[in-house]
Amino acid sequence: MPEIVDIDELVPEDIEFKYRGETYTIPGDLRTDQTLKLYALLVRLAKAEAKGNAAELGRTVGQAEAALLPIFQVYRPELKELPFGAAALAVVLRRVLTLIGLLEVAPAADPQEPAPKPAPRGRPSTRKTTPRSRRKR
């Protein structure tokens, strides 16, 4: 008999955000293209902020808002724009990407500030790590 994998048990639950007395719910299982776009936008936001590039920051915030709006419209199709501003935007992006598993919370950091998961490395080295013995002359 084939093994049955219940995908409902594996995907994240829907995500709720509370803002100014209202609750906004988004799906916990986002499409792959949406997920990758959100991750790329979060990286661009961080780079623009670190460089102090206001023009790039403004463009990226606008693109992030445009990427998040259809996700929030899944359960609230009447939304014409996101209910929150730029300050909450980065928090929402980080939280979504953390809850779906693309970011992880850094151990010594604030749990609201997740760090990107480290990229997987190639095969581990087979080189010996002991110091070489000295040659006698």
C-alpha positions, 0 to 999 in steps of 0.5 A: 500500500502506498504511503500517504503524505498529508501535505496539510500537516506540512505546510504552515498555517495561515498567518494573522497580522493585527494592525490598529484593531483589525486582523488581516489573514494571509495564506501560510502556503504562498506560491513559490514565485511570490515567496522568492519575490518577497525574499529578493525584495527583503534583501534589496530593502536591507541593502538599500537601507544599509547604503542609505540609498533613499531612492532605491529604498523608496522604489523597493518599498513600492515594489514590496507593497505591490507584491504583498497586496495580492497576498493580503487580498486573498482573504480581503479582496476589498483591500485597495492598498495595504493598511500599514506603512513602510515601518510595518512593511519590513516587519511583515516581510520578515515575519512572513518569510520566517513563518514559511521557513525562508528565514530563521531567528538568529540565536542571540538576536531579538526574535522579531529580527530573523537572520537569513538561513546560511547557504548550504555549502558543498561537500565537507573537506576531507583534509586533515585538520591536525598540524603537519609534523616538522621535518628533521633536516 
